[in-house]
Amino acid sequence: MNLPWHLYGMAFIYFIAGINHFRNPRLYLKIIPPYFPNPKALNAISGVAEIILGIALCIPQLSSAAAWGVIALLIAIFPTHIYMYFDPKAGMGLPKWVLFLRLPLQFALIFWAYQYT
């Protein structure tokens, strides 16, 4: 079974994003809401999850389960995007409209992943 190029594109995005959790952890630690315990562990867990899911998306026998994993991850990290919108320090200096557009973007990413379940 040939996997479509856009599935590989999605896999690449998550794989690179996962690696970036370890290359630039301060970026991610800054946006984890303070009410979540152990931000360093959460950053590492989400980074490893993105790497594994990115790889698994490319394996036909695992791609459906990986797509469900991506959906779960996107739901789990949604509070981060809300926190970024409401907390100026977490917003990384981005305009409010950009931070607002990131919220529905999560739903678009969920829909994209759902196409492979």
N, C-alpha and C positions, 0 to 999 in steps of 0.2 A: 504494500500500500504506500503510495507516494503522499507525503505530507505537503500541504500547500505552503507556498513561500511565506504567506502572512502568519502562519503558525510558527515558522522558523523565526520570523521577525519578532513575534511576541516572545518566543523563547529567548532570543538574543537580548531583548530589553530587560527581561527579568534576571537573566544571568549576569549581565553587566551591572544592573542595579544592585544585585546581591554582592558582587565583588566590591562595589563602591562603599558598602556598609563597613568594610574593613580598611579600605584605602582612605576614607574620609569620615571616620566615626563621629567626629564633633558635629558635622552637619546634621546627622540623624539624632544624636543625643539632644541637640538643641530643640528639636521639634517633637520629642516624646513628652506628652502631657505629664506634669509633675505628680498627678494622682496615680500613675502607673508605677509599680515597684520595680526596682533594679533596671534602670534604663540601659545600662551596658549589656546586660544579659538579653534584654528584649531586642536591642540592636543586633547582637550577634545571632540570635535565633531567627529574626526576620531576614537577615542577610543570608544565612545558611539555607533557610527555606526558599528564598528567591533563587539561589544558585541551583539547588536540587530540583525545584519546579521547572526552572529553565531547561535543565538537561532532560528531565522526564517528559517535557512537552515534545521533545524530538524523538522519543521512543514510542513507536505506534502502540505497543502493548500497554504503555503507561500514560499516554497523552490525555485520555479522558479523565483519569483519576487526577492527573496533574492539573488539568483545567479546573476541576473542582477545588483543588488545593489553592490555585490562584484566586478563585472566587472567595474562598474562606480567608485567605490572607488579605485581600482587598477590603473585605468587611472588617477584619480585625484591626487594620491600620486606619480605618476611616476617622476615628477620633483624633488622630494626628492632624488630619486636614482641617477639622473643625477648630482644633487648638491653634493651628497656624493662622486661621482667619481671625480669631478673637484676641490672640496675644501678639502684640507688636514685636516682641523680642523673637518669638518663634517664626514670625512671618518673613524673616530673612530680608527685610527691606523691600519685598515685592509689593506692588500696588494691590490695594484691596480687591480690585476687580479681577486680577489674576488669581488671587487666593480664592475668590468666590467661584471662579470658573473651574478650579481644581475639584470642587465638590461634585458637580455633575460629571466631570471627567471620570471619576471613580466608577460611576454607573456605566459609562461607556466602556470602560476597561472590563467591568464585570460582564457586560453583554458580549464583548469580544471573546473573552475566555469561555463563556457559555456556548459559543458556537462550536466548541471542540469537546463538549461533554458527551 
